[in-house]
Amino acid sequence: MGPSLSLQELQRRLGPADVQKIQLLLRVPPAERIRTMLKVQTLIINTWRTRLRAAHPELNDLELCQLVFQRLKQNG
């Protein structure tokens, strides 16, 4: 994982549209934000699994699952 950004660096990188998105996101209840995050996480993992299955049709389900976990470990 890369170095964390300072507040000043983050403010410099954010544009007006980013600030508006953050303000809107902060209005969403925390439980809804978590539900949305979990849905997106599931979508990403399923996409990886589908792409890895297409790239490696020879793998059995356990091997495919191990490969998905390796990718998760590499990419956070």
Helices and strands as residue ranges (DSSP letters): H 7-13, H 16-27, H 30-55, H 61-75
